[in-house]
Amino acid sequence: MSIDTPGPADRLLALTMGDPAGIGGELSLAAWQQCRGGGGPGFLVLDDPDRLAALALNLRLAVPIMAVDSPEQAAAVFHRALPVLPVALSCAVSPGKPDPVHGPAVLASIEQAVGLALAGRVSGVVTNPISKSMLYRAGFRFPGHTEYLGALTGAEAAPVMMLACPGLRVVPVTIHVSLRQALANLTTEEILRQARVLHGALRQQFGIEQPRIAVAGLNPHAGEDGAMGDEEARIIQPAVEILRAEGMAVAGPLPPDTMFTPRARAGYDAALCMYHDQGLIPVKTLDMDGGVNVTLGLPILRTSPDHGTAFDIAGQGVAHPGSLLAALRMAADMAAHRTATQGDVR
């Protein structure tokens, strides 16, 4: 890369629309107010500029909206207006009243943001919350955001979901299935796959040269030597031993009820958990407003607020932008670390 060409860390982030009847629009407006003076990274929104302008007016937010035709133009105006790469909605939106008719625009926003990231024109993608039920009714055939992003980017393997907040990063090996199904899905091979993706991401995107990974047990007291279950010995311990043989600093399987205390968290950089709530409960307990969803294993960077569309409070101006701001800042930090590990010259 030539010295005159900006690296990924210098480029804006792409922020998607999310469900337009949810809180994503007002969070985007509030985030620009926080970031425009240096309180966070620059970004452009892929949304309907008329919708955002009307929303800002209704909420009495002093946010000028400017339609742009490129990320480069967006970078030039970010300090004085929220740059919006237009994605037209087919009809008006009523806050708090989701409608599957908006599905094509929601998906177009995601697709265009991913395209910009794949082309290197933005440093990463931050996604506002979507309503999967509305998208399903519009013909969407993916389980969720993460799987859709994997398909759009041509990821070689299933992406890995990380939840992060200050002081804790977790990766649940099984997600979005019943506890009964999670037990059936848990395998040594899947633990190995996700641990390897996590280890690489901690080095390349978080700047941790020698990552330390804590692996949770599945059962109370990590099975108590088989008295409370043998999954630790049959499934988890073999994966830990293989990862250690590969040179990784891996501890476990650890008792899940003690591994998230402040003293325990100081001993590792990320925790690999066996099922969804085992990892998400401690993250949301520690920092409900600042949690970030990070997708690992993609050829692009992607983060998202760790909350939903909040239709019940949409359009009222009471939604807290903390998680979106955290997602923007984390994506910018990850882009900077990725650029450094790739030896970019600027």
DRENDO-1510 file (C-alpha; in Angstrom, 1 decimal, always signed):
<recs>
REC; n; res; u; v; w
REC; 1; MET; +0.0; +0.0; +0.0 .
REC; 2; SER; +1.4; +3.4; -0.9 .
REC; 3; ILE; +2.1; +6.1; +1.7 .
REC; 4; ASP; -0.6; +8.3; +0.1 .
REC; 5; THR; -3.4; +5.8; +0.4 .
REC; 6; PRO; -5.2; +5.7; +3.7 .
REC; 7; GLY; -5.2; +2.4; +5.5 .
REC; 8; PRO; -8.3; +0.7; +6.9 .
REC; 9; ALA; -8.0; +2.4; +10.3 .
REC; 10; ASP; -8.3; +5.8; +8.6 .
REC; 11; ARG; -11.6; +5.0; +6.9 .
REC; 12; LEU; -15.1; +5.5; +8.2 .
REC; 13; LEU; -17.2; +2.7; +9.5 .
REC; 14; ALA; -20.5; +1.7; +7.7 .
REC; 15; LEU; -23.5; +1.7; +10.0 .
REC; 16; THR; -26.6; -0.2; +8.8 .
REC; 17; MET; -30.3; +0.9; +9.1 .
REC; 18; GLY; -31.5; -2.0; +11.3 .
REC; 19; ASP; -35.3; -2.3; +11.6 .
REC; 20; PRO; -36.6; +1.2; +10.8 .
REC; 21; ALA; -39.4; +0.9; +13.3 .
REC; 22; GLY; -36.9; +0.2; +16.1 .
REC; 23; ILE; -34.5; +2.4; +18.0 .
REC; 24; GLY; -31.6; +2.1; +15.4 .
REC; 25; GLY; -32.3; +5.5; +13.8 .
REC; 26; GLU; -32.3; +7.5; +17.0 .
REC; 27; LEU; -29.2; +5.7; +18.2 .
REC; 28; SER; -27.5; +6.6; +14.9 .
REC; 29; LEU; -28.4; +10.3; +15.5 .
REC; 30; ALA; -27.2; +10.2; +19.1 .
REC; 31; ALA; -24.0; +8.5; +18.2 .
REC; 32; TRP; -23.2; +11.2; +15.6 .
REC; 33; GLN; -23.7; +13.8; +18.3 .
REC; 34; GLN; -21.2; +12.0; +20.5 .
REC; 35; CYS; -18.6; +11.2; +17.7 .
REC; 36; ARG; -18.5; +14.3; +15.6 .
REC; 37; GLY; -16.2; +16.2; +17.9 .
REC; 38; GLY; -13.8; +13.3; +18.5 .
REC; 39; GLY; -15.8; +11.3; +21.0 .
REC; 40; GLY; -15.7; +8.3; +18.7 .
REC; 41; PRO; -14.9; +7.2; +15.2 .
REC; 42; GLY; -16.4; +8.5; +12.0 .
REC; 43; PHE; -19.1; +6.6; +10.3 .
REC; 44; LEU; -21.7; +6.8; +7.5 .
REC; 45; VAL; -25.2; +5.4; +7.8 .
REC; 46; LEU; -26.9; +3.3; +5.1 .
REC; 47; ASP; -30.5; +4.5; +5.6 .
REC; 48; ASP; -33.2; +6.7; +4.2 .
REC; 49; PRO; -32.1; +10.3; +4.7 .
REC; 50; ASP; -35.7; +11.6; +4.7 .
REC; 51; ARG; -36.6; +9.2; +7.5 .
REC; 52; LEU; -33.6; +10.2; +9.6 .
REC; 53; ALA; -34.3; +13.9; +9.1 .
REC; 54; ALA; -37.9; +13.5; +10.1 .
REC; 55; LEU; -36.8; +11.5; +13.2 .
REC; 56; ALA; -34.3; +14.1; +14.2 .
REC; 57; LEU; -37.0; +16.8; +13.9 .
REC; 58; ASN; -39.5; +14.8; +15.9 .
REC; 59; LEU; -37.0; +14.1; +18.7 .
REC; 60; ARG; -35.7; +17.7; +18.6 .
REC; 61; LEU; -32.2; +16.6; +17.9 .
REC; 62; ALA; -29.8; +19.1; +16.3 .
REC; 63; VAL; -28.5; +16.6; +13.7 .
REC; 64; PRO; -28.1; +17.9; +10.2 .
REC; 65; ILE; -28.6; +15.1; +7.6 .
REC; 66; MET; -26.6; +15.0; +4.4 .
REC; 67; ALA; -27.1; +12.5; +1.6 .
REC; 68; VAL; -23.8; +11.4; +0.1 .
REC; 69; ASP; -22.8; +9.1; -2.8 .
REC; 70; SER; -19.6; +7.7; -1.5 .
REC; 71; PRO; -17.6; +6.9; +1.7 .
REC; 72; GLU; -15.0; +9.5; +0.6 .
REC; 73; GLN; -17.6; +12.2; +0.5 .
REC; 74; ALA; -19.0; +11.1; +3.8 .
REC; 75; ALA; -15.5; +11.5; +5.4 .
REC; 76; ALA; -15.3; +15.0; +4.2 .
REC; 77; VAL; -18.7; +16.1; +5.8 .
REC; 78; PHE; -18.8; +14.0; +9.0 .
REC; 79; HIS; -17.6; +16.8; +11.2 .
REC; 80; ARG; -20.7; +19.0; +10.3 .
REC; 81; ALA; -23.4; +16.6; +9.2 .
REC; 82; LEU; -24.5; +12.9; +9.6 .
REC; 83; PRO; -23.6; +11.4; +6.2 .
REC; 84; VAL; -26.2; +9.0; +4.8 .
REC; 85; LEU; -25.7; +6.8; +1.8 .
REC; 86; PRO; -29.3; +6.5; +0.7 .
REC; 87; VAL; -31.3; +3.3; +1.0 .
REC; 88; ALA; -34.9; +4.2; +0.1 .
REC; 89; LEU; -37.8; +2.9; +2.1 .
REC; 90; SER; -40.9; +2.0; +0.0 .
REC; 91; CYS; -43.3; +3.7; +2.5 .
REC; 92; ALA; -43.4; +5.7; +5.7 .
REC; 93; VAL; -42.3; +4.1; +9.0 .
REC; 94; SER; -44.2; +4.3; +12.3 .
REC; 95; PRO; -41.8; +3.9; +15.2 .
REC; 96; GLY; -42.7; +0.9; +17.3 .
REC; 97; LYS; -44.8; -0.7; +14.6 .
REC; 98; PRO; -42.6; -3.1; +12.6 .
REC; 99; ASP; -43.7; -4.1; +9.1 .
REC; 100; PRO; -42.3; -6.8; +6.8 .
REC; 101; VAL; -42.6; -4.4; +3.9 .
REC; 102; HIS; -39.4; -2.7; +5.1 .
REC; 103; GLY; -37.5; -6.0; +4.8 .
REC; 104; PRO; -35.9; -5.4; +1.4 .
REC; 105; ALA; -34.5; -2.0; +2.5 .
REC; 106; VAL; -33.2; -3.5; +5.7 .
REC; 107; LEU; -31.4; -6.2; +3.8 .
REC; 108; ALA; -30.2; -3.8; +1.1 .
REC; 109; SER; -28.5; -1.7; +3.8 .
REC; 110; ILE; -26.6; -4.7; +5.1 .
REC; 111; GLU; -25.6; -5.9; +1.7 .
REC; 112; GLN; -24.3; -2.5; +0.6 .
REC; 113; ALA; -22.4; -2.1; +3.8 .
REC; 114; VAL; -20.7; -5.5; +3.4 .
REC; 115; GLY; -19.9; -4.6; -0.2 .
REC; 116; LEU; -18.2; -1.4; +0.9 .
REC; 117; ALA; -16.2; -3.3; +3.5 .
REC; 118; LEU; -15.2; -6.1; +1.1 .
REC; 119; ALA; -14.0; -3.4; -1.4 .
REC; 120; GLY; -11.9; -1.8; +1.4 .
REC; 121; ARG; -13.8; +1.5; +1.2 .
REC; 122; VAL; -14.9; +1.4; +4.8 .
REC; 123; SER; -12.9; -0.1; +7.7 .
REC; 124; GLY; -15.7; -2.3; +9.0 .
REC; 125; VAL; -19.5; -2.7; +9.5 .
REC; 126; VAL; -21.5; -1.9; +12.5 .
REC; 127; THR; -25.1; -3.2; +12.4 .
REC; 128; ASN; -28.1; -1.7; +14.0 .
REC; 129; PRO; -30.6; -4.3; +15.5 .
REC; 130; ILE; -32.9; -6.1; +13.1 .
REC; 131; SER; -36.2; -7.9; +13.7 .
REC; 132; LYS; -35.8; -11.5; +12.5 .
REC; 133; SER; -39.5; -12.2; +12.7 .
REC; 134; MET; -40.2; -9.3; +10.3 .
REC; 135; LEU; -37.5; -10.5; +7.9 .
REC; 136; TYR; -38.8; -14.0; +8.0 .
REC; 137; ARG; -42.2; -12.7; +7.0 .
REC; 138; ALA; -40.5; -10.9; +4.1 .
REC; 139; GLY; -38.8; -14.1; +2.9 .
REC; 140; PHE; -35.5; -14.0; +4.8 .
REC; 141; ARG; -34.1; -17.6; +5.0 .
REC; 142; PHE; -31.1; -17.2; +7.4 .
REC; 143; PRO; -31.3; -17.8; +11.2 .
REC; 144; GLY; -30.0; -14.3; +11.8 .
REC; 145; HIS; -27.5; -11.5; +11.1 .
REC; 146; THR; -24.4; -13.6; +11.7 .
REC; 147; GLU; -25.3; -16.4; +9.3 .
REC; 148; TYR; -26.3; -13.8; +6.7 .
REC; 149; LEU; -23.1; -12.0; +6.9 .
REC; 150; GLY; -21.2; -15.2; +6.6 .
REC; 151; ALA; -23.0; -15.9; +3.3 .
REC; 152; LEU; -22.6; -12.4; +2.0 .
REC; 153; THR; -18.8; -12.4; +2.6 .
REC; 154; GLY; -18.2; -16.0; +1.4 .
REC; 155; ALA; -16.8; -17.0; +4.8 .
REC; 156; GLU; -15.2; -20.5; +4.5 .
REC; 157; ALA; -16.7; -21.7; +7.8 .
REC; 158; ALA; -19.5; -20.7; +10.1 .
REC; 159; PRO; -18.8; -17.3; +11.8 .
REC; 160; VAL; -18.2; -17.2; +15.5 .
REC; 161; MET; -20.1; -14.9; +17.9 .
REC; 162; MET; -18.3; -13.0; +20.6 .
REC; 163; LEU; -19.9; -10.8; +23.2 .
REC; 164; ALA; -17.6; -8.3; +24.8 .
REC; 165; CYS; -17.7; -5.5; +27.4 .
REC; 166; PRO; -14.9; -3.8; +29.4 .
REC; 167; GLY; -13.3; -6.6; +31.5 .
REC; 168; LEU; -14.8; -9.6; +29.7 .
REC; 169; ARG; -15.0; -11.3; +26.3 .
REC; 170; VAL; -17.0; -14.5; +25.8 .
REC; 171; VAL; -17.6; -16.9; +23.0 .
REC; 172; PRO; -20.5; -19.3; +23.4 .
REC; 173; VAL; -19.8; -22.5; +21.5 .
REC; 174; THR; -23.6; -23.2; +21.0 .
REC; 175; ILE; -26.0; -20.3; +20.4 .
REC; 176; HIS; -29.7; -19.6; +19.8 .
REC; 177; VAL; -30.8; -23.2; +20.4 .
REC; 178; SER; -32.6; -24.8; +23.4 .
REC; 179; LEU; -30.5; -26.1; +26.2 .
REC; 180; ARG; -31.4; -29.6; +25.2 .
REC; 181; GLN; -30.2; -29.0; +21.7 .
REC; 182; ALA; -27.1; -27.2; +22.9 .
REC; 183; LEU; -26.1; -30.4; +24.7 .
REC; 184; ALA; -26.6; -32.4; +21.6 .
REC; 185; ASN; -24.6; -29.9; +19.5 .
REC; 186; LEU; -21.6; -29.7; +21.8 .
REC; 187; THR; -18.6; -31.6; +20.3 .
REC; 188; THR; -14.8; -31.6; +20.7 .
REC; 189; GLU; -14.5; -30.6; +17.1 .
REC; 190; GLU; -16.7; -27.5; +17.5 .
REC; 191; ILE; -14.8; -26.4; +20.6 .
REC; 192; LEU; -11.5; -26.7; +18.7 .
REC; 193; ARG; -12.9; -24.8; +15.7 .
REC; 194; GLN; -14.2; -21.9; +17.7 .
REC; 195; ALA; -11.2; -21.7; +20.0 .
REC; 196; ARG; -8.8; -21.5; +17.0 .
REC; 197; VAL; -10.9; -18.7; +15.4 .
REC; 198; LEU; -11.0; -16.9; +18.8 .
REC; 199; HIS; -7.2; -17.2; +19.3 .
REC; 200; GLY; -6.5; -15.8; +15.8 .
REC; 201; ALA; -8.9; -12.9; +16.3 .
REC; 202; LEU; -7.5; -12.0; +19.7 .
REC; 203; ARG; -4.0; -11.7; +18.1 .
REC; 204; GLN; -5.0; -10.0; +14.8 .
REC; 205; GLN; -8.0; -7.8; +15.7 .
REC; 206; PHE; -7.4; -7.1; +19.4 .
REC; 207; GLY; -3.6; -6.8; +19.5 .
REC; 208; ILE; -3.0; -9.5; +22.1 .
REC; 209; GLU; +0.2; -11.2; +21.2 .
REC; 210; GLN; -0.2; -14.2; +23.4 .
REC; 211; PRO; -3.9; -14.7; +24.1 .
REC; 212; ARG; -5.0; -16.5; +27.2 .
REC; 213; ILE; -8.3; -18.5; +26.8 .
REC; 214; ALA; -10.4; -19.9; +29.7 .
REC; 215; VAL; -12.6; -22.8; +28.8 .
REC; 216; ALA; -15.7; -23.3; +30.9 .
REC; 217; GLY; -17.0; -26.6; +32.0 .
REC; 218; LEU; -20.6; -27.6; +31.2 .
REC; 219; ASN; -21.8; -29.0; +34.5 .
REC; 220; PRO; -21.9; -27.7; +38.0 .
REC; 221; HIS; -18.3; -27.6; +39.5 .
REC; 222; ALA; -17.1; -28.7; +36.0 .
REC; 223; GLY; -18.5; -32.1; +36.6 .
REC; 224; GLU; -16.9; -32.7; +40.0 .
REC; 225; ASP; -14.7; -35.5; +38.6 .
REC; 226; GLY; -17.6; -37.1; +36.9 .
REC; 227; ALA; -20.1; -37.0; +39.8 .
REC; 228; MET; -22.2; -34.4; +38.1 .
REC; 229; GLY; -21.7; -35.4; +34.4 .
REC; 230; ASP; -18.9; -36.7; +32.2 .
REC; 231; GLU; -19.0; -34.1; +29.4 .
REC; 232; GLU; -15.9; -32.4; +30.7 .
REC; 233; ALA; -13.9; -35.6; +30.4 .
REC; 234; ARG; -15.4; -36.8; +27.2 .
REC; 235; ILE; -15.8; -33.6; +25.2 .
REC; 236; ILE; -14.1; -30.6; +26.7 .
REC; 237; GLN; -10.9; -31.8; +28.2 .
REC; 238; PRO; -9.7; -33.5; +24.9 .
REC; 239; ALA; -10.1; -30.2; +23.1 .
REC; 240; VAL; -8.2; -28.3; +25.8 .
REC; 241; GLU; -5.3; -30.8; +25.5 .
REC; 242; ILE; -5.2; -30.5; +21.7 .
REC; 243; LEU; -5.2; -26.7; +21.9 .
REC; 244; ARG; -2.3; -26.7; +24.5 .
REC; 245; ALA; -0.4; -29.1; +22.2 .
REC; 246; GLU; -0.8; -26.5; +19.5 .
REC; 247; GLY; +0.9; -23.9; +21.7 .
REC; 248; MET; -2.1; -22.0; +23.0 .
REC; 249; ALA; -2.4; -20.8; +26.6 .
REC; 250; VAL; -5.7; -22.5; +27.5 .
REC; 251; ALA; -7.1; -23.2; +30.9 .
REC; 252; GLY; -9.9; -25.5; +31.8 .
REC; 253; PRO; -12.5; -26.9; +31.9 .
REC; 254; LEU; -13.1; -24.4; +34.7 .
REC; 255; PRO; -16.1; -24.4; +37.1 .
REC; 256; PRO; -18.5; -21.9; +35.5 .
REC; 257; ASP; -19.8; -20.5; +38.9 .
REC; 258; THR; -16.3; -19.1; +39.8 .
REC; 259; MET; -14.6; -18.2; +36.5 .
REC; 260; PHE; -16.3; -14.8; +36.1 .
REC; 261; THR; -15.2; -13.3; +39.4 .
REC; 262; PRO; -13.0; -10.2; +39.1 .
REC; 263; ARG; -9.9; -12.2; +40.3 .
REC; 264; ALA; -10.6; -15.0; +37.8 .
REC; 265; ARG; -11.2; -12.6; +34.9 .
REC; 266; ALA; -7.8; -11.0; +35.4 .
REC; 267; GLY; -6.3; -14.4; +34.4 .
REC; 268; TYR; -7.6; -14.6; +30.9 .
REC; 269; ASP; -8.3; -12.6; +27.8 .
REC; 270; ALA; -11.5; -14.4; +26.7 .
REC; 271; ALA; -13.7; -17.2; +27.9 .
REC; 272; LEU; -15.0; -20.0; +25.7 .
REC; 273; CYS; -18.4; -21.0; +27.1 .
REC; 274; MET; -20.4; -24.1; +26.3 .
REC; 275; TYR; -23.9; -22.6; +25.8 .
REC; 276; HIS; -25.5; -19.2; +25.2 .
REC; 277; ASP; -26.6; -18.0; +28.6 .
REC; 278; GLN; -23.4; -19.3; +30.3 .
REC; 279; GLY; -21.5; -16.5; +28.5 .
REC; 280; LEU; -24.2; -13.8; +28.0 .
REC; 281; ILE; -25.4; -13.6; +31.6 .
REC; 282; PRO; -22.0; -12.4; +33.0 .
REC; 283; VAL; -21.5; -9.9; +30.1 .
REC; 284; LYS; -24.9; -8.3; +30.5 .
REC; 285; THR; -24.6; -8.3; +34.3 .
REC; 286; LEU; -21.3; -6.5; +34.1 .
REC; 287; ASP; -22.3; -3.9; +31.5 .
REC; 288; MET; -25.8; -4.1; +30.0 .
REC; 289; ASP; -25.4; -0.7; +28.2 .
REC; 290; GLY; -21.8; -1.3; +26.9 .
REC; 291; GLY; -22.0; -4.8; +25.6 .
REC; 292; VAL; -20.9; -5.4; +22.0 .
REC; 293; ASN; -21.6; -8.3; +19.7 .
REC; 294; VAL; -18.6; -9.1; +17.5 .
REC; 295; THR; -18.6; -11.6; +14.6 .
REC; 296; LEU; -15.3; -13.4; +14.3 .
REC; 297; GLY; -14.2; -15.5; +11.3 .
REC; 298; LEU; -15.3; -13.1; +8.6 .
REC; 299; PRO; -13.1; -11.4; +6.0 .
REC; 300; ILE; -14.5; -8.1; +7.2 .
REC; 301; LEU; -14.9; -6.5; +10.7 .
REC; 302; ARG; -18.4; -6.5; +12.1 .
REC; 303; THR; -19.7; -5.4; +15.5 .
REC; 304; SER; -23.2; -4.7; +16.8 .
REC; 305; PRO; -24.9; -3.4; +19.9 .
REC; 306; ASP; -25.8; -6.2; +22.3 .
REC; 307; HIS; -29.5; -5.4; +22.4 .
REC; 308; GLY; -32.6; -5.7; +20.2 .
REC; 309; THR; -34.9; -3.3; +18.4 .
REC; 310; ALA; -36.7; -2.2; +21.5 .
REC; 311; PHE; -40.0; -1.4; +19.6 .
REC; 312; ASP; -41.6; -0.6; +22.9 .
REC; 313; ILE; -39.6; +2.6; +23.4 .
REC; 314; ALA; -38.9; +3.5; +19.7 .
REC; 315; GLY; -39.4; +7.1; +18.7 .
REC; 316; GLN; -39.5; +8.3; +22.3 .
REC; 317; GLY; -36.0; +9.6; +22.5 .
REC; 318; VAL; -35.2; +7.5; +25.6 .
REC; 319; ALA; -33.0; +4.8; +24.0 .
REC; 320; HIS; -29.5; +4.7; +25.4 .
REC; 321; PRO; -26.8; +4.9; +22.7 .
REC; 322; GLY; -24.1; +3.4; +25.0 .
REC; 323; SER; -23.9; -0.1; +23.3 .
REC; 324; LEU; -23.9; +1.4; +19.8 .
REC; 325; LEU; -21.1; +3.8; +20.8 .
REC; 326; ALA; -19.2; +0.9; +22.3 .
REC; 327; ALA; -19.7; -1.1; +19.0 .
REC; 328; LEU; -18.4; +1.8; +16.9 .
REC; 329; ARG; -15.3; +2.3; +19.1 .
REC; 330; MET; -14.6; -1.4; +19.3 .
REC; 331; ALA; -14.8; -1.7; +15.5 .
REC; 332; ALA; -12.4; +1.2; +15.1 .
REC; 333; ASP; -10.0; -0.3; +17.5 .
REC; 334; MET; -10.1; -3.7; +15.8 .
REC; 335; ALA; -9.5; -2.0; +12.4 .
REC; 336; ALA; -6.4; -0.3; +13.9 .
REC; 337; HIS; -5.0; -3.6; +15.3 .
REC; 338; ARG; -5.7; -5.4; +12.1 .
REC; 339; THR; -3.9; -2.8; +10.1 .
REC; 340; ALA; -0.9; -3.0; +12.5 .
REC; 341; THR; -0.7; -6.8; +12.3 .
REC; 342; GLN; -0.8; -6.6; +8.5 .
REC; 343; GLY; +2.2; -4.3; +8.5 .
REC; 344; ASP; +0.3; -1.5; +6.7 .
REC; 345; VAL; +2.5; +1.5; +5.8 .
REC; 346; ARG; +0.9; +5.0; +5.9 .
</recs>
